[in-house]
């Protein structure tokens, strides 16, 4: 699985939020698919239309991530 990177700081570690503000660590695959870092966790209830970078202040659509 090839991971997409933050357009600002070029790291792959992202997170998504749910309605309660809880965070779930994720990666975005080359096809734009959001997958949990821990495969045993579920994305149910999390908004996957916006991802947040763990390394800087960038956030946006998973489609705006870049390849290395």
Steps between C-alpha positions, in 0.01 A plus 500: 500500500649830392411791729420854390680788672414839647554771235677723756724282718507177294407250772240224467354506853150650504194486720125541459242626751150395598210715625634482858842628395669165555795424274592185308844457343480420128696478179374586152583251225608592150142448381372759750359241739517587873610202710553478877862470616390210719308260269287378792340844545193615310434827317130489597385841618813682383495771231739374232435794267760705692835379631735680740880476490681392817816688404373849420184709489380379158154347460279440201362247258687169466509573125740792561774276640807445284725213394864506596 
